[in-house]
Amino acid sequence: MGPLGWQETVVIFVLALLLFGPKKLPELG
């Protein structure tokens, strides 16, 4: 995979929200 554009970043972020929920995001960071 090459460097991610802003669109890919937004998609991944939204998927992370749906999969893990907002409460678990700080744990991933």
PyMOL Python script that loads the backbone (N, CA, C, O; Angstrom):
from pymol import cmd

cmd.read_pdbstr("""\
ATOM      1  N   MET A   1       0.834  -1.202   0.000  1.00  0.00           N
ATOM      2  CA  MET A   1       0.000   0.000   0.000  1.00  0.00           C
ATOM      3  C   MET A   1       0.866   1.247   0.000  1.00  0.00           C
ATOM      4  O   MET A   1       1.876   1.317   0.700  1.00  0.00           O
ATOM      5  N   GLY A   2       0.464   2.224  -0.787  1.00  0.00           N
ATOM      6  CA  GLY A   2       1.174   3.498  -0.824  1.00  0.00           C
ATOM      7  C   GLY A   2       0.691   4.385   0.311  1.00  0.00           C
ATOM      8  O   GLY A   2      -0.109   3.961   1.145  1.00  0.00           O
ATOM      9  N   PRO A   3       1.176   5.607   0.337  1.00  0.00           N
ATOM     10  CA  PRO A   3       0.721   6.554   1.363  1.00  0.00           C
ATOM     11  C   PRO A   3      -0.770   6.818   1.244  1.00  0.00           C
ATOM     12  O   PRO A   3      -1.295   6.945   0.138  1.00  0.00           O
ATOM     13  N   LEU A   4      -1.450   6.899   2.374  1.00  0.00           N
ATOM     14  CA  LEU A   4      -2.898   7.085   2.368  1.00  0.00           C
ATOM     15  C   LEU A   4      -3.266   8.538   2.123  1.00  0.00           C
ATOM     16  O   LEU A   4      -2.633   9.449   2.656  1.00  0.00           O
ATOM     17  N   GLY A   5      -4.290   8.744   1.318  1.00  0.00           N
ATOM     18  CA  GLY A   5      -4.825  10.086   1.118  1.00  0.00           C
ATOM     19  C   GLY A   5      -5.809  10.406   2.227  1.00  0.00           C
ATOM     20  O   GLY A   5      -6.079   9.575   3.094  1.00  0.00           O
ATOM     21  N   TRP A   6      -6.341  11.615   2.190  1.00  0.00           N
ATOM     22  CA  TRP A   6      -7.265  12.015   3.263  1.00  0.00           C
ATOM     23  C   TRP A   6      -8.552  11.214   3.187  1.00  0.00           C
ATOM     24  O   TRP A   6      -9.179  10.956   4.214  1.00  0.00           O
ATOM     25  N   GLN A   7      -8.957  10.816   1.985  1.00  0.00           N
ATOM     26  CA  GLN A   7     -10.196  10.039   1.851  1.00  0.00           C
ATOM     27  C   GLN A   7     -10.050   8.678   2.514  1.00  0.00           C
ATOM     28  O   GLN A   7     -10.939   8.234   3.241  1.00  0.00           O
ATOM     29  N   GLU A   8      -8.917   8.014   2.259  1.00  0.00           N
ATOM     30  CA  GLU A   8      -8.693   6.710   2.868  1.00  0.00           C
ATOM     31  C   GLU A   8      -8.626   6.833   4.385  1.00  0.00           C
ATOM     32  O   GLU A   8      -9.123   5.973   5.112  1.00  0.00           O
ATOM     33  N   THR A   9      -8.001   7.921   4.856  1.00  0.00           N
ATOM     34  CA  THR A   9      -7.885   8.137   6.298  1.00  0.00           C
ATOM     35  C   THR A   9      -9.257   8.300   6.936  1.00  0.00           C
ATOM     36  O   THR A   9      -9.520   7.752   8.006  1.00  0.00           O
ATOM     37  N   VAL A  10     -10.136   9.062   6.271  1.00  0.00           N
ATOM     38  CA  VAL A  10     -11.485   9.277   6.803  1.00  0.00           C
ATOM     39  C   VAL A  10     -12.255   7.965   6.827  1.00  0.00           C
ATOM     40  O   VAL A  10     -12.942   7.668   7.803  1.00  0.00           O
ATOM     41  N   VAL A  11     -12.146   7.181   5.767  1.00  0.00           N
ATOM     42  CA  VAL A  11     -12.859   5.903   5.699  1.00  0.00           C
ATOM     43  C   VAL A  11     -12.397   4.974   6.817  1.00  0.00           C
ATOM     44  O   VAL A  11     -13.218   4.348   7.487  1.00  0.00           O
ATOM     45  N   ILE A  12     -11.091   4.883   7.016  1.00  0.00           N
ATOM     46  CA  ILE A  12     -10.551   4.016   8.059  1.00  0.00           C
ATOM     47  C   ILE A  12     -11.001   4.488   9.436  1.00  0.00           C
ATOM     48  O   ILE A  12     -11.320   3.679  10.307  1.00  0.00           O
ATOM     49  N   PHE A  13     -11.025   5.822   9.625  1.00  0.00           N
ATOM     50  CA  PHE A  13     -11.438   6.368  10.916  1.00  0.00           C
ATOM     51  C   PHE A  13     -12.893   6.032  11.195  1.00  0.00           C
ATOM     52  O   PHE A  13     -13.240   5.647  12.312  1.00  0.00           O
ATOM     53  N   VAL A  14     -13.750   6.175  10.180  1.00  0.00           N
ATOM     54  CA  VAL A  14     -15.172   5.869  10.352  1.00  0.00           C
ATOM     55  C   VAL A  14     -15.362   4.382  10.634  1.00  0.00           C
ATOM     56  O   VAL A  14     -16.159   4.010  11.495  1.00  0.00           O
ATOM     57  N   LEU A  15     -14.633   3.531   9.914  1.00  0.00           N
ATOM     58  CA  LEU A  15     -14.733   2.097  10.161  1.00  0.00           C
ATOM     59  C   LEU A  15     -14.293   1.764  11.580  1.00  0.00           C
ATOM     60  O   LEU A  15     -14.897   0.916  12.237  1.00  0.00           O
ATOM     61  N   ALA A  16     -13.242   2.430  12.057  1.00  0.00           N
ATOM     62  CA  ALA A  16     -12.769   2.194  13.419  1.00  0.00           C
ATOM     63  C   ALA A  16     -13.844   2.590  14.426  1.00  0.00           C
ATOM     64  O   ALA A  16     -14.055   1.896  15.421  1.00  0.00           O
ATOM     65  N   LEU A  17     -14.523   3.705  14.168  1.00  0.00           N
ATOM     66  CA  LEU A  17     -15.596   4.135  15.071  1.00  0.00           C
ATOM     67  C   LEU A  17     -16.712   3.099  15.113  1.00  0.00           C
ATOM     68  O   LEU A  17     -17.239   2.791  16.182  1.00  0.00           O
ATOM     69  N   LEU A  18     -17.071   2.560  13.946  1.00  0.00           N
ATOM     70  CA  LEU A  18     -18.167   1.599  13.884  1.00  0.00           C
ATOM     71  C   LEU A  18     -17.777   0.276  14.536  1.00  0.00           C
ATOM     72  O   LEU A  18     -18.597  -0.361  15.197  1.00  0.00           O
ATOM     73  N   LEU A  19     -16.511  -0.137  14.346  1.00  0.00           N
ATOM     74  CA  LEU A  19     -16.086  -1.438  14.845  1.00  0.00           C
ATOM     75  C   LEU A  19     -15.810  -1.407  16.345  1.00  0.00           C
ATOM     76  O   LEU A  19     -16.251  -2.288  17.082  1.00  0.00           O
ATOM     77  N   PHE A  20     -15.083  -0.395  16.788  1.00  0.00           N
ATOM     78  CA  PHE A  20     -14.605  -0.378  18.163  1.00  0.00           C
ATOM     79  C   PHE A  20     -15.444   0.518  19.061  1.00  0.00           C
ATOM     80  O   PHE A  20     -15.497   0.319  20.274  1.00  0.00           O
ATOM     81  N   GLY A  21     -16.100   1.510  18.459  1.00  0.00           N
ATOM     82  CA  GLY A  21     -16.842   2.472  19.271  1.00  0.00           C
ATOM     83  C   GLY A  21     -15.919   3.583  19.755  1.00  0.00           C
ATOM     84  O   GLY A  21     -14.713   3.373  19.889  1.00  0.00           O
ATOM     85  N   PRO A  22     -16.473   4.756  20.018  1.00  0.00           N
ATOM     86  CA  PRO A  22     -15.672   5.916  20.405  1.00  0.00           C
ATOM     87  C   PRO A  22     -14.905   5.698  21.712  1.00  0.00           C
ATOM     88  O   PRO A  22     -13.853   6.303  21.915  1.00  0.00           O
ATOM     89  N   LYS A  23     -15.417   4.847  22.595  1.00  0.00           N
ATOM     90  CA  LYS A  23     -14.793   4.672  23.906  1.00  0.00           C
ATOM     91  C   LYS A  23     -13.457   3.938  23.804  1.00  0.00           C
ATOM     92  O   LYS A  23     -12.580   4.124  24.647  1.00  0.00           O
ATOM     93  N   LYS A  24     -13.298   3.090  22.758  1.00  0.00           N
ATOM     94  CA  LYS A  24     -12.076   2.296  22.671  1.00  0.00           C
ATOM     95  C   LYS A  24     -10.996   2.970  21.832  1.00  0.00           C
ATOM     96  O   LYS A  24      -9.851   2.518  21.820  1.00  0.00           O
ATOM     97  N   LEU A  25     -11.346   4.048  21.130  1.00  0.00           N
ATOM     98  CA  LEU A  25     -10.352   4.701  20.289  1.00  0.00           C
ATOM     99  C   LEU A  25      -9.126   5.183  21.064  1.00  0.00           C
ATOM    100  O   LEU A  25      -8.012   5.019  20.567  1.00  0.00           O
ATOM    101  N   PRO A  26      -9.272   5.770  22.260  1.00  0.00           N
ATOM    102  CA  PRO A  26      -8.073   6.180  23.006  1.00  0.00           C
ATOM    103  C   PRO A  26      -7.150   5.008  23.328  1.00  0.00           C
ATOM    104  O   PRO A  26      -5.939   5.195  23.452  1.00  0.00           O
ATOM    105  N   GLU A  27      -7.701   3.807  23.464  1.00  0.00           N
ATOM    106  CA  GLU A  27      -6.879   2.637  23.755  1.00  0.00           C
ATOM    107  C   GLU A  27      -6.012   2.276  22.560  1.00  0.00           C
ATOM    108  O   GLU A  27      -4.889   1.797  22.723  1.00  0.00           O
ATOM    109  N   LEU A  28      -6.537   2.508  21.345  1.00  0.00           N
ATOM    110  CA  LEU A  28      -5.771   2.183  20.147  1.00  0.00           C
ATOM    111  C   LEU A  28      -4.602   3.136  19.979  1.00  0.00           C
ATOM    112  O   LEU A  28      -3.549   2.749  19.471  1.00  0.00           O
ATOM    113  N   GLY A  29      -4.781   4.381  20.401  1.00  0.00           N
ATOM    114  CA  GLY A  29      -3.747   5.382  20.251  1.00  0.00           C
ATOM    115  C   GLY A  29      -2.625   5.158  21.253  1.00  0.00           C
ATOM    116  O   GLY A  29      -1.655   5.916  21.274  1.00  0.00           O
TER     117      GLY A  29
END
""", "prot")
cmd.dss("prot")
cmd.show_as("cartoon", "prot")
cmd.util.cbc("prot")
cmd.orient("prot")
